[in-house]
Amino acid sequence: MSKAKYGKKVVKTVVSHRICGTCKWWQRNRPGQEIRKHRCVHNHTGSARLMESVSGVQGIKELIDLWTFLKEMETIQ
């Protein structure tokens, strides 16, 4: 049983990637050619330690924005 007041539940996840496998493959196997259009997952530059803190801040900001939106919806109804 959890000793936390509200339980230990995940309320927000943020996924960050430093490397895109498709981009890396094209750079390694087809140097000089333009990389084909794809859904690139590369969304972070810097260290893994920085990635963790940036993702945490991003998650908190998204939760605050969601909470503000929900509060506004409650006042409209």
PyMOL Python script that loads the backbone (N, CA, C, O; Angstrom):
from pymol import cmd

cmd.read_pdbstr("""\
ATOM      1  N   MET A   1       0.846  -1.184   0.000  1.00  0.00           N
ATOM      2  CA  MET A   1       0.000   0.000   0.000  1.00  0.00           C
ATOM      3  C   MET A   1       0.886   1.239   0.000  1.00  0.00           C
ATOM      4  O   MET A   1       1.883   1.304   0.719  1.00  0.00           O
ATOM      5  N   SER A   2       0.520   2.188  -0.789  1.00  0.00           N
ATOM      6  CA  SER A   2       1.301   3.412  -0.900  1.00  0.00           C
ATOM      7  C   SER A   2       1.093   4.298   0.313  1.00  0.00           C
ATOM      8  O   SER A   2      -0.023   4.429   0.817  1.00  0.00           O
ATOM      9  N   LYS A   3       2.175   4.904   0.777  1.00  0.00           N
ATOM     10  CA  LYS A   3       2.075   5.825   1.906  1.00  0.00           C
ATOM     11  C   LYS A   3       1.840   7.257   1.440  1.00  0.00           C
ATOM     12  O   LYS A   3       1.607   8.145   2.260  1.00  0.00           O
ATOM     13  N   ALA A   4       1.900   7.488   0.129  1.00  0.00           N
ATOM     14  CA  ALA A   4       1.661   8.826  -0.393  1.00  0.00           C
ATOM     15  C   ALA A   4       0.197   9.198  -0.187  1.00  0.00           C
ATOM     16  O   ALA A   4      -0.682   8.337  -0.221  1.00  0.00           O
ATOM     17  N   LYS A   5      -0.052  10.471   0.024  1.00  0.00           N
ATOM     18  CA  LYS A   5      -1.401  10.941   0.314  1.00  0.00           C
ATOM     19  C   LYS A   5      -2.376  10.624  -0.821  1.00  0.00           C
ATOM     20  O   LYS A   5      -3.486  10.158  -0.565  1.00  0.00           O
ATOM     21  N   TYR A   6      -1.979  10.867  -2.057  1.00  0.00           N
ATOM     22  CA  TYR A   6      -2.860  10.662  -3.192  1.00  0.00           C
ATOM     23  C   TYR A   6      -2.491   9.431  -4.015  1.00  0.00           C
ATOM     24  O   TYR A   6      -3.064   9.218  -5.083  1.00  0.00           O
ATOM     25  N   GLY A   7      -1.564   8.634  -3.552  1.00  0.00           N
ATOM     26  CA  GLY A   7      -1.139   7.459  -4.302  1.00  0.00           C
ATOM     27  C   GLY A   7      -0.036   7.823  -5.269  1.00  0.00           C
ATOM     28  O   GLY A   7       0.181   9.000  -5.555  1.00  0.00           O
ATOM     29  N   LYS A   8       0.650   6.840  -5.767  1.00  0.00           N
ATOM     30  CA  LYS A   8       1.760   7.072  -6.690  1.00  0.00           C
ATOM     31  C   LYS A   8       1.292   6.777  -8.105  1.00  0.00           C
ATOM     32  O   LYS A   8       1.581   5.716  -8.658  1.00  0.00           O
ATOM     33  N   LYS A   9       0.567   7.726  -8.685  1.00  0.00           N
ATOM     34  CA  LYS A   9       0.008   7.548 -10.012  1.00  0.00           C
ATOM     35  C   LYS A   9       0.707   8.471 -10.997  1.00  0.00           C
ATOM     36  O   LYS A   9       1.046   9.606 -10.663  1.00  0.00           O
ATOM     37  N   VAL A  10       0.918   7.987 -12.195  1.00  0.00           N
ATOM     38  CA  VAL A  10       1.509   8.792 -13.255  1.00  0.00           C
ATOM     39  C   VAL A  10       0.415   9.692 -13.807  1.00  0.00           C
ATOM     40  O   VAL A  10      -0.646   9.211 -14.205  1.00  0.00           O
ATOM     41  N   VAL A  11       0.671  11.005 -13.834  1.00  0.00           N
ATOM     42  CA  VAL A  11      -0.322  11.941 -14.345  1.00  0.00           C
ATOM     43  C   VAL A  11       0.103  12.557 -15.665  1.00  0.00           C
ATOM     44  O   VAL A  11      -0.736  13.107 -16.379  1.00  0.00           O
ATOM     45  N   LYS A  12       1.384  12.480 -16.011  1.00  0.00           N
ATOM     46  CA  LYS A  12       1.865  13.079 -17.250  1.00  0.00           C
ATOM     47  C   LYS A  12       3.157  12.393 -17.659  1.00  0.00           C
ATOM     48  O   LYS A  12       4.017  12.119 -16.821  1.00  0.00           O
ATOM     49  N   THR A  13       3.290  12.116 -18.951  1.00  0.00           N
ATOM     50  CA  THR A  13       4.547  11.587 -19.470  1.00  0.00           C
ATOM     51  C   THR A  13       5.019  12.469 -20.613  1.00  0.00           C
ATOM     52  O   THR A  13       4.217  12.958 -21.408  1.00  0.00           O
ATOM     53  N   VAL A  14       6.316  12.665 -20.685  1.00  0.00           N
ATOM     54  CA  VAL A  14       6.943  13.418 -21.768  1.00  0.00           C
ATOM     55  C   VAL A  14       8.080  12.548 -22.301  1.00  0.00           C
ATOM     56  O   VAL A  14       8.940  12.108 -21.539  1.00  0.00           O
ATOM     57  N   VAL A  15       8.081  12.304 -23.604  1.00  0.00           N
ATOM     58  CA  VAL A  15       9.106  11.470 -24.222  1.00  0.00           C
ATOM     59  C   VAL A  15      10.040  12.362 -25.042  1.00  0.00           C
ATOM     60  O   VAL A  15       9.591  13.105 -25.915  1.00  0.00           O
ATOM     61  N   SER A  16      11.325  12.282 -24.758  1.00  0.00           N
ATOM     62  CA  SER A  16      12.328  13.059 -25.486  1.00  0.00           C
ATOM     63  C   SER A  16      13.327  12.111 -26.145  1.00  0.00           C
ATOM     64  O   SER A  16      13.675  11.071 -25.587  1.00  0.00           O
ATOM     65  N   HIS A  17      13.780  12.484 -27.330  1.00  0.00           N
ATOM     66  CA  HIS A  17      14.745  11.675 -28.076  1.00  0.00           C
ATOM     67  C   HIS A  17      15.906  12.550 -28.523  1.00  0.00           C
ATOM     68  O   HIS A  17      15.705  13.652 -29.032  1.00  0.00           O
ATOM     69  N   ARG A  18      17.115  12.056 -28.330  1.00  0.00           N
ATOM     70  CA  ARG A  18      18.295  12.770 -28.822  1.00  0.00           C
ATOM     71  C   ARG A  18      18.690  12.295 -30.206  1.00  0.00           C
ATOM     72  O   ARG A  18      19.374  13.015 -30.934  1.00  0.00           O
ATOM     73  N   ILE A  19      18.270  11.093 -30.585  1.00  0.00           N
ATOM     74  CA  ILE A  19      18.697  10.504 -31.852  1.00  0.00           C
ATOM     75  C   ILE A  19      17.472   9.972 -32.591  1.00  0.00           C
ATOM     76  O   ILE A  19      16.588   9.365 -31.986  1.00  0.00           O
ATOM     77  N   CYS A  20      17.428  10.203 -33.889  1.00  0.00           N
ATOM     78  CA  CYS A  20      16.413   9.606 -34.748  1.00  0.00           C
ATOM     79  C   CYS A  20      17.096   8.494 -35.540  1.00  0.00           C
ATOM     80  O   CYS A  20      18.075   8.745 -36.243  1.00  0.00           O
ATOM     81  N   GLY A  21      16.588   7.272 -35.429  1.00  0.00           N
ATOM     82  CA  GLY A  21      17.192   6.130 -36.097  1.00  0.00           C
ATOM     83  C   GLY A  21      17.203   6.260 -37.608  1.00  0.00           C
ATOM     84  O   GLY A  21      18.167   5.854 -38.257  1.00  0.00           O
ATOM     85  N   THR A  22      16.144   6.820 -38.178  1.00  0.00           N
ATOM     86  CA  THR A  22      16.068   6.983 -39.631  1.00  0.00           C
ATOM     87  C   THR A  22      17.110   7.987 -40.109  1.00  0.00           C
ATOM     88  O   THR A  22      17.828   7.725 -41.074  1.00  0.00           O
ATOM     89  N   CYS A  23      17.196   9.129 -39.442  1.00  0.00           N
ATOM     90  CA  CYS A  23      18.187  10.142 -39.816  1.00  0.00           C
ATOM     91  C   CYS A  23      19.602   9.579 -39.688  1.00  0.00           C
ATOM     92  O   CYS A  23      20.446   9.790 -40.559  1.00  0.00           O
ATOM     93  N   LYS A  24      19.848   8.864 -38.598  1.00  0.00           N
ATOM     94  CA  LYS A  24      21.172   8.290 -38.366  1.00  0.00           C
ATOM     95  C   LYS A  24      21.529   7.280 -39.460  1.00  0.00           C
ATOM     96  O   LYS A  24      22.664   7.257 -39.936  1.00  0.00           O
ATOM     97  N   TRP A  25      20.555   6.440 -39.863  1.00  0.00           N
ATOM     98  CA  TRP A  25      20.802   5.460 -40.912  1.00  0.00           C
ATOM     99  C   TRP A  25      21.145   6.144 -42.219  1.00  0.00           C
ATOM    100  O   TRP A  25      22.100   5.746 -42.885  1.00  0.00           O
ATOM    101  N   TRP A  26      20.388   7.165 -42.603  1.00  0.00           N
ATOM    102  CA  TRP A  26      20.642   7.870 -43.860  1.00  0.00           C
ATOM    103  C   TRP A  26      21.997   8.573 -43.844  1.00  0.00           C
ATOM    104  O   TRP A  26      22.699   8.581 -44.855  1.00  0.00           O
ATOM    105  N   GLN A  27      22.368   9.160 -42.716  1.00  0.00           N
ATOM    106  CA  GLN A  27      23.670   9.829 -42.627  1.00  0.00           C
ATOM    107  C   GLN A  27      24.812   8.820 -42.715  1.00  0.00           C
ATOM    108  O   GLN A  27      25.862   9.124 -43.281  1.00  0.00           O
ATOM    109  N   ARG A  28      24.619   7.630 -42.164  1.00  0.00           N
ATOM    110  CA  ARG A  28      25.661   6.610 -42.160  1.00  0.00           C
ATOM    111  C   ARG A  28      25.749   5.882 -43.501  1.00  0.00           C
ATOM    112  O   ARG A  28      26.853   5.663 -43.999  1.00  0.00           O
ATOM    113  N   ASN A  29      24.634   5.506 -44.091  1.00  0.00           N
ATOM    114  CA  ASN A  29      24.621   4.677 -45.294  1.00  0.00           C
ATOM    115  C   ASN A  29      24.476   5.441 -46.606  1.00  0.00           C
ATOM    116  O   ASN A  29      24.858   4.928 -47.657  1.00  0.00           O
ATOM    117  N   ARG A  30      23.942   6.634 -46.567  1.00  0.00           N
ATOM    118  CA  ARG A  30      23.749   7.431 -47.780  1.00  0.00           C
ATOM    119  C   ARG A  30      24.258   8.851 -47.565  1.00  0.00           C
ATOM    120  O   ARG A  30      23.489   9.806 -47.674  1.00  0.00           O
ATOM    121  N   PRO A  31      25.542   9.001 -47.262  1.00  0.00           N
ATOM    122  CA  PRO A  31      26.066  10.354 -47.013  1.00  0.00           C
ATOM    123  C   PRO A  31      25.957  11.212 -48.276  1.00  0.00           C
ATOM    124  O   PRO A  31      26.188  10.742 -49.390  1.00  0.00           O
ATOM    125  N   GLY A  32      25.605  12.457 -48.075  1.00  0.00           N
ATOM    126  CA  GLY A  32      25.482  13.382 -49.194  1.00  0.00           C
ATOM    127  C   GLY A  32      24.103  13.416 -49.820  1.00  0.00           C
ATOM    128  O   GLY A  32      23.764  14.383 -50.502  1.00  0.00           O
ATOM    129  N   GLN A  33      23.300  12.387 -49.605  1.00  0.00           N
ATOM    130  CA  GLN A  33      21.942  12.371 -50.154  1.00  0.00           C
ATOM    131  C   GLN A  33      20.984  13.037 -49.168  1.00  0.00           C
ATOM    132  O   GLN A  33      21.211  13.059 -47.958  1.00  0.00           O
ATOM    133  N   GLU A  34      19.916  13.574 -49.728  1.00  0.00           N
ATOM    134  CA  GLU A  34      18.895  14.183 -48.884  1.00  0.00           C
ATOM    135  C   GLU A  34      18.132  13.074 -48.157  1.00  0.00           C
ATOM    136  O   GLU A  34      17.787  12.050 -48.748  1.00  0.00           O
ATOM    137  N   ILE A  35      17.879  13.292 -46.889  1.00  0.00           N
ATOM    138  CA  ILE A  35      17.151  12.312 -46.077  1.00  0.00           C
ATOM    139  C   ILE A  35      15.693  12.304 -46.524  1.00  0.00           C
ATOM    140  O   ILE A  35      15.080  13.359 -46.687  1.00  0.00           O
ATOM    141  N   ARG A  36      15.145  11.116 -46.719  1.00  0.00           N
ATOM    142  CA  ARG A  36      13.752  10.997 -47.129  1.00  0.00           C
ATOM    143  C   ARG A  36      12.817  11.542 -46.060  1.00  0.00           C
ATOM    144  O   ARG A  36      13.145  11.575 -44.874  1.00  0.00           O
ATOM    145  N   LYS A  37      11.654  11.964 -46.510  1.00  0.00           N
ATOM    146  CA  LYS A  37      10.658  12.486 -45.590  1.00  0.00           C
ATOM    147  C   LYS A  37      10.197  11.364 -44.653  1.00  0.00           C
ATOM    148  O   LYS A  37       9.846  10.271 -45.096  1.00  0.00           O
ATOM    149  N   HIS A  38      10.207  11.655 -43.375  1.00  0.00           N
ATOM    150  CA  HIS A  38       9.775  10.686 -42.373  1.00  0.00           C
ATOM    151  C   HIS A  38       9.307  11.424 -41.128  1.00  0.00           C
ATOM    152  O   HIS A  38       9.457  12.641 -41.023  1.00  0.00           O
ATOM    153  N   ARG A  39       8.752  10.696 -40.206  1.00  0.00           N
ATOM    154  CA  ARG A  39       8.311  11.281 -38.943  1.00  0.00           C
ATOM    155  C   ARG A  39       9.490  11.257 -37.979  1.00  0.00           C
ATOM    156  O   ARG A  39       9.725  10.266 -37.289  1.00  0.00           O
ATOM    157  N   CYS A  40      10.216  12.345 -37.944  1.00  0.00           N
ATOM    158  CA  CYS A  40      11.444  12.426 -37.146  1.00  0.00           C
ATOM    159  C   CYS A  40      11.098  12.606 -35.669  1.00  0.00           C
ATOM    160  O   CYS A  40      10.284  13.458 -35.315  1.00  0.00           O
ATOM    161  N   VAL A  41      11.720  11.800 -34.813  1.00  0.00           N
ATOM    162  CA  VAL A  41      11.440  11.861 -33.379  1.00  0.00           C
ATOM    163  C   VAL A  41      12.481  12.689 -32.615  1.00  0.00           C
ATOM    164  O   VAL A  41      12.378  12.843 -31.398  1.00  0.00           O
ATOM    165  N   HIS A  42      13.464  13.210 -33.314  1.00  0.00           N
ATOM    166  CA  HIS A  42      14.520  14.002 -32.664  1.00  0.00           C
ATOM    167  C   HIS A  42      13.915  15.298 -32.132  1.00  0.00           C
ATOM    168  O   HIS A  42      13.462  16.139 -32.909  1.00  0.00           O
ATOM    169  N   ASN A  43      13.908  15.457 -30.814  1.00  0.00           N
ATOM    170  CA  ASN A  43      13.330  16.659 -30.226  1.00  0.00           C
ATOM    171  C   ASN A  43      14.137  17.203 -29.046  1.00  0.00           C
ATOM    172  O   ASN A  43      13.620  17.974 -28.237  1.00  0.00           O
ATOM    173  N   HIS A  44      15.409  16.795 -28.952  1.00  0.00           N
ATOM    174  CA  HIS A  44      16.241  17.299 -27.854  1.00  0.00           C
ATOM    175  C   HIS A  44      17.698  17.324 -28.280  1.00  0.00           C
ATOM    176  O   HIS A  44      18.180  16.405 -28.942  1.00  0.00           O
ATOM    177  N   THR A  45      18.388  18.380 -27.895  1.00  0.00           N
ATOM    178  CA  THR A  45      19.839  18.446 -28.049  1.00  0.00           C
ATOM    179  C   THR A  45      20.424  18.752 -26.681  1.00  0.00           C
ATOM    180  O   THR A  45      19.879  19.574 -25.943  1.00  0.00           O
ATOM    181  N   GLY A  46      21.500  18.116 -26.345  1.00  0.00           N
ATOM    182  CA  GLY A  46      22.135  18.330 -25.060  1.00  0.00           C
ATOM    183  C   GLY A  46      22.322  17.013 -24.322  1.00  0.00           C
ATOM    184  O   GLY A  46      22.173  15.934 -24.894  1.00  0.00           O
ATOM    185  N   SER A  47      22.651  17.125 -23.042  1.00  0.00           N
ATOM    186  CA  SER A  47      22.958  15.940 -22.243  1.00  0.00           C
ATOM    187  C   SER A  47      21.691  15.254 -21.751  1.00  0.00           C
ATOM    188  O   SER A  47      20.604  15.829 -21.789  1.00  0.00           O
ATOM    189  N   ALA A  48      21.846  14.021 -21.291  1.00  0.00           N
ATOM    190  CA  ALA A  48      20.719  13.260 -20.749  1.00  0.00           C
ATOM    191  C   ALA A  48      20.218  13.897 -19.456  1.00  0.00           C
ATOM    192  O   ALA A  48      19.016  13.886 -19.189  1.00  0.00           O
ATOM    193  N   ARG A  49      21.097  14.436 -18.677  1.00  0.00           N
ATOM    194  CA  ARG A  49      20.706  15.108 -17.431  1.00  0.00           C
ATOM    195  C   ARG A  49      19.838  16.320 -17.736  1.00  0.00           C
ATOM    196  O   ARG A  49      18.834  16.558 -17.063  1.00  0.00           O
ATOM    197  N   LEU A  50      20.223  17.078 -18.744  1.00  0.00           N
ATOM    198  CA  LEU A  50      19.434  18.238 -19.152  1.00  0.00           C
ATOM    199  C   LEU A  50      18.090  17.798 -19.722  1.00  0.00           C
ATOM    200  O   LEU A  50      17.077  18.459 -19.496  1.00  0.00           O
ATOM    201  N   MET A  51      18.072  16.679 -20.464  1.00  0.00           N
ATOM    202  CA  MET A  51      16.834  16.164 -21.047  1.00  0.00           C
ATOM    203  C   MET A  51      15.812  15.867 -19.958  1.00  0.00           C
ATOM    204  O   MET A  51      14.628  16.164 -20.118  1.00  0.00           O
ATOM    205  N   GLU A  52      16.261  15.288 -18.862  1.00  0.00           N
ATOM    206  CA  GLU A  52      15.349  14.926 -17.781  1.00  0.00           C
ATOM    207  C   GLU A  52      14.703  16.162 -17.158  1.00  0.00           C
ATOM    208  O   GLU A  52      13.493  16.186 -16.932  1.00  0.00           O
ATOM    209  N   SER A  53      15.497  17.173 -16.887  1.00  0.00           N
ATOM    210  CA  SER A  53      14.947  18.369 -16.256  1.00  0.00           C
ATOM    211  C   SER A  53      14.066  19.166 -17.219  1.00  0.00           C
ATOM    212  O   SER A  53      13.032  19.695 -16.811  1.00  0.00           O
ATOM    213  N   VAL A  54      14.463  19.258 -18.488  1.00  0.00           N
ATOM    214  CA  VAL A  54      13.651  19.977 -19.476  1.00  0.00           C
ATOM    215  C   VAL A  54      12.316  19.275 -19.673  1.00  0.00           C
ATOM    216  O   VAL A  54      11.277  19.928 -19.774  1.00  0.00           O
ATOM    217  N   SER A  55      12.339  17.950 -19.727  1.00  0.00           N
ATOM    218  CA  SER A  55      11.096  17.192 -19.887  1.00  0.00           C
ATOM    219  C   SER A  55      10.190  17.368 -18.672  1.00  0.00           C
ATOM    220  O   SER A  55       8.971  17.458 -18.818  1.00  0.00           O
ATOM    221  N   GLY A  56      10.767  17.417 -17.492  1.00  0.00           N
ATOM    222  CA  GLY A  56       9.974  17.647 -16.280  1.00  0.00           C
ATOM    223  C   GLY A  56       9.284  18.995 -16.288  1.00  0.00           C
ATOM    224  O   GLY A  56       8.100  19.096 -15.964  1.00  0.00           O
ATOM    225  N   VAL A  57      10.018  20.025 -16.654  1.00  0.00           N
ATOM    226  CA  VAL A  57       9.448  21.375 -16.727  1.00  0.00           C
ATOM    227  C   VAL A  57       8.362  21.430 -17.801  1.00  0.00           C
ATOM    228  O   VAL A  57       7.313  22.038 -17.590  1.00  0.00           O
ATOM    229  N   GLN A  58       8.604  20.804 -18.939  1.00  0.00           N
ATOM    230  CA  GLN A  58       7.625  20.777 -20.018  1.00  0.00           C
ATOM    231  C   GLN A  58       6.335  20.085 -19.558  1.00  0.00           C
ATOM    232  O   GLN A  58       5.237  20.554 -19.858  1.00  0.00           O
ATOM    233  N   GLY A  59       6.468  18.983 -18.838  1.00  0.00           N
ATOM    234  CA  GLY A  59       5.299  18.274 -18.325  1.00  0.00           C
ATOM    235  C   GLY A  59       4.493  19.114 -17.355  1.00  0.00           C
ATOM    236  O   GLY A  59       3.264  19.127 -17.412  1.00  0.00           O
ATOM    237  N   ILE A  60       5.180  19.819 -16.459  1.00  0.00           N
ATOM    238  CA  ILE A  60       4.498  20.693 -15.489  1.00  0.00           C
ATOM    239  C   ILE A  60       3.752  21.806 -16.216  1.00  0.00           C
ATOM    240  O   ILE A  60       2.612  22.115 -15.869  1.00  0.00           O
ATOM    241  N   LYS A  61       4.387  22.414 -17.226  1.00  0.00           N
ATOM    242  CA  LYS A  61       3.731  23.485 -17.987  1.00  0.00           C
ATOM    243  C   LYS A  61       2.493  22.974 -18.709  1.00  0.00           C
ATOM    244  O   LYS A  61       1.470  23.658 -18.741  1.00  0.00           O
ATOM    245  N   GLU A  62       2.571  21.784 -19.287  1.00  0.00           N
ATOM    246  CA  GLU A  62       1.415  21.213 -19.977  1.00  0.00           C
ATOM    247  C   GLU A  62       0.287  20.911 -19.001  1.00  0.00           C
ATOM    248  O   GLU A  62      -0.882  21.109 -19.333  1.00  0.00           O
ATOM    249  N   LEU A  63       0.618  20.432 -17.799  1.00  0.00           N
ATOM    250  CA  LEU A  63      -0.415  20.183 -16.794  1.00  0.00           C
ATOM    251  C   LEU A  63      -1.072  21.480 -16.344  1.00  0.00           C
ATOM    252  O   LEU A  63      -2.288  21.521 -16.154  1.00  0.00           O
ATOM    253  N   ILE A  64      -0.289  22.537 -16.171  1.00  0.00           N
ATOM    254  CA  ILE A  64      -0.844  23.833 -15.780  1.00  0.00           C
ATOM    255  C   ILE A  64      -1.778  24.351 -16.868  1.00  0.00           C
ATOM    256  O   ILE A  64      -2.863  24.850 -16.572  1.00  0.00           O
ATOM    257  N   ASP A  65      -1.354  24.233 -18.137  1.00  0.00           N
ATOM    258  CA  ASP A  65      -2.213  24.677 -19.241  1.00  0.00           C
ATOM    259  C   ASP A  65      -3.510  23.870 -19.278  1.00  0.00           C
ATOM    260  O   ASP A  65      -4.581  24.435 -19.499  1.00  0.00           O
ATOM    261  N   LEU A  66      -3.427  22.571 -19.067  1.00  0.00           N
ATOM    262  CA  LEU A  66      -4.614  21.724 -19.064  1.00  0.00           C
ATOM    263  C   LEU A  66      -5.535  22.097 -17.912  1.00  0.00           C
ATOM    264  O   LEU A  66      -6.752  22.170 -18.085  1.00  0.00           O
ATOM    265  N   TRP A  67      -4.958  22.333 -16.736  1.00  0.00           N
ATOM    266  CA  TRP A  67      -5.745  22.699 -15.561  1.00  0.00           C
ATOM    267  C   TRP A  67      -6.462  24.027 -15.796  1.00  0.00           C
ATOM    268  O   TRP A  67      -7.633  24.167 -15.442  1.00  0.00           O
ATOM    269  N   THR A  68      -5.769  25.005 -16.390  1.00  0.00           N
ATOM    270  CA  THR A  68      -6.374  26.298 -16.688  1.00  0.00           C
ATOM    271  C   THR A  68      -7.533  26.117 -17.668  1.00  0.00           C
ATOM    272  O   THR A  68      -8.590  26.722 -17.491  1.00  0.00           O
ATOM    273  N   PHE A  69      -7.347  25.295 -18.695  1.00  0.00           N
ATOM    274  CA  PHE A  69      -8.396  25.033 -19.670  1.00  0.00           C
ATOM    275  C   PHE A  69      -9.608  24.386 -19.007  1.00  0.00           C
ATOM    276  O   PHE A  69     -10.747  24.755 -19.294  1.00  0.00           O
ATOM    277  N   LEU A  70      -9.362  23.409 -18.108  1.00  0.00           N
ATOM    278  CA  LEU A  70     -10.470  22.735 -17.439  1.00  0.00           C
ATOM    279  C   LEU A  70     -11.225  23.692 -16.526  1.00  0.00           C
ATOM    280  O   LEU A  70     -12.452  23.630 -16.451  1.00  0.00           O
ATOM    281  N   LYS A  71     -10.519  24.569 -15.837  1.00  0.00           N
ATOM    282  CA  LYS A  71     -11.164  25.558 -14.968  1.00  0.00           C
ATOM    283  C   LYS A  71     -12.034  26.501 -15.788  1.00  0.00           C
ATOM    284  O   LYS A  71     -13.136  26.855 -15.369  1.00  0.00           O
ATOM    285  N   GLU A  72     -11.540  26.911 -16.962  1.00  0.00           N
ATOM    286  CA  GLU A  72     -12.319  27.798 -17.822  1.00  0.00           C
ATOM    287  C   GLU A  72     -13.564  27.077 -18.325  1.00  0.00           C
ATOM    288  O   GLU A  72     -14.628  27.690 -18.418  1.00  0.00           O
ATOM    289  N   MET A  73     -13.457  25.804 -18.648  1.00  0.00           N
ATOM    290  CA  MET A  73     -14.610  25.037 -19.111  1.00  0.00           C
ATOM    291  C   MET A  73     -15.663  24.894 -18.005  1.00  0.00           C
ATOM    292  O   MET A  73     -16.862  24.912 -18.283  1.00  0.00           O
ATOM    293  N   GLU A  74     -15.217  24.754 -16.762  1.00  0.00           N
ATOM    294  CA  GLU A  74     -16.151  24.643 -15.645  1.00  0.00           C
ATOM    295  C   GLU A  74     -16.923  25.927 -15.442  1.00  0.00           C
ATOM    296  O   GLU A  74     -18.112  25.884 -15.126  1.00  0.00           O
ATOM    297  N   THR A  75     -16.276  27.074 -15.616  1.00  0.00           N
ATOM    298  CA  THR A  75     -16.961  28.352 -15.401  1.00  0.00           C
ATOM    299  C   THR A  75     -17.946  28.634 -16.529  1.00  0.00           C
ATOM    300  O   THR A  75     -18.941  29.325 -16.314  1.00  0.00           O
ATOM    301  N   ILE A  76     -17.689  28.113 -17.725  1.00  0.00           N
ATOM    302  CA  ILE A  76     -18.598  28.323 -18.860  1.00  0.00           C
ATOM    303  C   ILE A  76     -19.883  27.521 -18.645  1.00  0.00           C
ATOM    304  O   ILE A  76     -20.969  28.008 -18.961  1.00  0.00           O
ATOM    305  N   GLN A  77     -19.782  26.335 -18.131  1.00  0.00           N
ATOM    306  CA  GLN A  77     -20.958  25.469 -17.984  1.00  0.00           C
ATOM    307  C   GLN A  77     -21.746  25.837 -16.803  1.00  0.00           C
ATOM    308  O   GLN A  77     -22.770  25.214 -16.525  1.00  0.00           O
TER     309      GLN A  77
END
""", "prot")
cmd.dss("prot")
cmd.show_as("cartoon", "prot")
cmd.util.cbc("prot")
cmd.orient("prot")
